[in-house]
Amino acid sequence: MVEKIALVGIGKIARDQHLPSIAANPDWELAATVSRHASVDGVENHAGIEEMLEARPDISTVSLAIPPQPRFAYARAALEAGRHVMLEKPPGQSLAEIHALENLAWKKGVSIYATWHSREADCVPNARIWLADKQIRRLTITWKEDVRRWHPGQEWIFEPGGLGVFDPGINALSIMTEILPWPVHVESAVLQFPDNRDTPIAADIVFANPPGVEMTAAFDWRQEGPQTWDIDIETDAGHLRLSSGGAKLEIDGETVKEGSDHEYANLYKRMAALVGSGESDMDLAPMVHVADAFTLGKRQVVDAFHF
């Protein structure tokens, strides 16, 4: 059965990823969009979520591709109207908001899905399987990119609730929590805040558990030129490297697999399965690490940042 879906937010990520993924999936029909500033040719558009929900009771599912700050109100409205909800990462601006949405979905008997697109990178399952029986000695995450390239002029990123460098950094955390054979937690962090911004532009994190394993992450949004999305793990059986955001896997320097980009296509397949089975998926492990980094992090003020 084809489900009708509404996409809320028609920005860069929606056009690059959400729209092509919906169009290519036979389980979904894009029946409406919600945006004050943009639209999709041939698709009914509404300026607000309440207007769309009232006008289109036939739409079963709402996918939210908007910044985290207003997402709670949009998601709550959709859930209250009995619609299934798909949340772009991060699923919200706080854990309390996300838990409230999960509880509301349960009460309304609808599905809710906190998506982590980087977990759907081609080589992530291979890395998880390879690590399952290994003794890990060191883990190093290096996630550095150019905010001007990926979020041009998007001031909300640096406003409270926007997460700053954790907007991309949470992608690395979503992979880490997926592939490690045991849980870890944040032990300490140093967060660099531009003196004209409310969220960090860089972060260095130390993780703990189990004892004796060195685990660190370095996030930075000021990297120009080639972008870096690497996870290196030293084990008793060799060195694993996930690069290109999880699209390439190397063991001891030899390429084992190099995949293609179908992360968002997999998310919409998963959402269709959840709706079909009446289930939800709200794994918040990556968001817990972000919250802990803000709680435990030492604040450093650095030079002002301007787009």
N, C-alpha and C positions, 0 to 999 in steps of 0.2 A: 504493500500500500504506500502510495506517495504521500508524504506529509508536507503540508504547507508551512513555510517558515518565513519569518520577518527578520531582516537584518537591521540592527540599530547602530547607526554610525557609518558614514560612507567616507572614511578617510583613506590614508595610504595603505594601512594594513588590510582594510576591507577590500580595496580594489586589487591589491597585490595577491591576497591569499583567500579571503573568505568568498568573494564572488566567484572566482574560477572553481573553487572547491565545491560550492553548492551547485554550480552549473554542470559540473562533471559527474555529480552523484545522482543516480536515478531514484534514490529514496526521497529526494527533496525537490520541492518546487518553490522558488523564490517568489512569494506572493505579494510582498510589500517591503518597503524600506521606511526607516524613520530617520530623518535628518533635517535640520533647519537650513543647511547651507549647500546640500548636494543631493543628487538623485541618480538613479540608474535608468537608462533609456528603456522604455517599454514596461517599467515596473511602477506600480502605484506607490507614491511617496506621501508620508504624513509628517507634519512638523513636530508632533509630540507622541509619546508612547500611549497616553490615555486615549487620544483620538484614534490611533490605530487599533487599539484593543477593542474599543467600542464599535468601530466600523467593520472590523474583520473578525467576527467570532469563529470563522472557519479556519483561522490560522492557529495551529496547535503549538507552535514552537517559536521562541524568540531567541535570537543569537545577538549578544551584546558585544559590539566592537567599539566601545567608547572608553575614554579615560576612566580610571578607577574611582575618581572622586564622586561623579554622579551615578555610578553604576548601581549602588544599593537601591536608590529610589526607583530606577528603571526596572531592576530585577524584582523588587517587591511588588510593583504594580502588575508585572506580568504574572507572577506567581499568584497574587490575589485573584487575578482573572482566570486562574486555572490553566495557565500555559506552562509548558516545559521551558526551561531556561538553560542556555549555554553561555558560559562566562569566558571571555577572553582573559588571558593571563595579564597581570595578577588578578585573581578572582574578586578582589575588592581592595579597599584602602586600609582595612583593619580586620583582624581575626574575629572580633565581635560581630561585625557586620556580616561576615561570611557564615558564621555559625547561625546567625539569625535567619539568613536566607535558607540554609539547609533545613532548619527546623520548620520554616514556613512551607517549604516544598513537601516535607513529610506530612504535615497537617493537611495540605491540599491534595495529596495523592498524585503529585506530578514529579517528573524527573528534573534533576538539576545536575550540571556537569561543570566542574572546575577544570578547564583544559590547560594542559602543559604541552605546547606544540613541540618543544625540543625533545621531549621523551619519545616522540614519533619519528625522530631522525633515524635513518636506515640502520646505523650501526649500533644503536643503543642496546637493542636486545642481544646482539652478539657479545657486546662488552659485558653485560650482566651475566650471561652464561659462562663466559671465560673466567670471570672473577669468582664465581660461586664457590669453588673449592681451593682458592688461592689464599695464601697468607699475605696480607697487604702490609707493606713497610712504609710507604710514603705516598701521599696524594697531593698533587699540586694543580690547582685550577688557575688558568690565566685567561681572563675574559676581558679583552680591551678593544674598544671600538670608538668610532667618531659620532658623537651625539648629533652633530650638525648634519651628518649624512643620513642618519636613520630617523631622526626626529626633527627635521628642519623647522625652526621657529616655534616648536611646541612648548610653550611656556608652562603648561600644566605639569610637565615632567618635574620641574623644579619647585612646584608649589606643594604645600603640605598634602600628604596622601598620594603624591605622584611617584614616590619611591626613589627618584633620582637614578643613580647608577644601578640600583637594584632592579630597575625595570628590565634591563638585559641580564643583569647578574642572576636574577631568579631563574633564568633559563638554564644556567649552569647548575644551579642548586637542584632544579627539577631532574636533571640528568644524574647528578651525584646520588640523590635519594632513590633513584630508580635502579642504579647499577650496583651499589654497595651491598654486600651480603649481610650487613648489620647496620643499625642506626648510629648516627653521630649527633653531636650537639655543638653549638657555638660556645667556645671557651672565652674568647676575647676578640675584639675588633678595634680597628682605627678607621674612623670615617672622616673624609676630607670634604668640608663644606666650603664652596666659594663664598666670599664674604658678602655677596649680594643675592644668595640663594638660600632656600629653606630645606633642600634635600641634598644629599652628598653627590659629588661628581666622581669620587673614587673611594674604594674601601679595601682594606686588608683584613682578612679573617683567619682566625686559628680555630680549628675544630678539635674536639676531644672524643675519646671512646673509640676503640679500646686503648688502654695505656700503651705507651711506647710507639705508637704509630704517628708519624708527623703528617699533619693534614692542614693545608692552607689554601686560601683563595685570594686572588688579587683581581679586583675589578677596577676599570678605569674608562672614563668616557671622553678622554682627550686624545686618543690615539688617531693620528692621521696616517694616510697610506694604507698598506695592507692591514686588514682587521684580524684579530687573534681571538679564537674561540677554542681553547685547548684544555683537555684534562689528561694529565700524566699520572700514571699509577705504577709504582715499583712494587713488585711482588717477589715471592720466593721462587717463582717460575718464569720471571721475565718482566719486561717493561711494556705496559699497555699505554697507547696514546689514542685518544679520541680527539680529532681535530675537525675543523670546519663545522663546529657546532654539533658534532655527532654524526656527520655524514661520511667521515673517513676513519677507519680503524687500522692501526698499525700495532704489530707485536714485535718487539725487539728490532724496530726500524723497518720491518717489511710490511708492505700494505696487504692486509688480509681482505678488506672489503672497502669499496668506495661507492656510495649509493647516490640516488637521485633525491630531489626535493618533493616529497609528497606528505609533509607533516600535517598540513591543514586538511588535506584529503582524508587522512586517517582519523582526524578529530571528528569530521562530519560522519564518517562511517561508524565511529564509536557512539556518537550522539544518537544516530538512528537505531543502533542496537539497544541503547539504554531506554529510549522511548518505547521501542517494541516490547521490551521485557518489563517495563514499569520500574526500572531501577535508577539509582543515582550514583554518581562518582564524585566525591568531594575530598580527595586526598589533599591535605593542606600542609604536608611536610615541608615543601619549599618555602611557603609563607611563614612557617614557624621559625625557620632559620633567619629570615629577614627581620621578623619582629625581635628575635633575640639579639641580632646584630645591632639594632637600634637601641635596645635596652642596655646591652653590655658595652657598646662601642664608645671609645674615647673620641671626642670631637676635636678635629684640627681645622682651623680656618686657613684657606688658601686664597690665591688671587681670584678676583671677580671673574665671572664667566658671562660672555655675551654671545648670542647667536650671530 
